[in-house]
Amino acid sequence: MAQMTAHRPRDLETRRERLRSTLPVLVAVALLVAVAVGGMLALHGLLDTGVWLLSDM
């Protein structure tokens, strides 16, 4: 006997679960990249200020 299955709700549920697991990872990676870029810019500014102070002496 052939069994009828509803593929639509299961596919939607799978997509929702995948989105629930993927979205936090993407947000975490984006925040990590933002912190790294911010740290690099801050370090660049700090080193630039240090070189400026040392060259003034």
Number of C-alpha atoms within 10 A of each C-alpha: 3 4 4 6 8 7 8 9 10 11 11 11 11 12 12 12 11 11 12 11 11 11 11 11 12 11 11 11 12 12 12 12 12 12 12 12 12 12 12 12 12 12 12 12 12 12 12 12 12 12 11 11 10 9 8 7 5
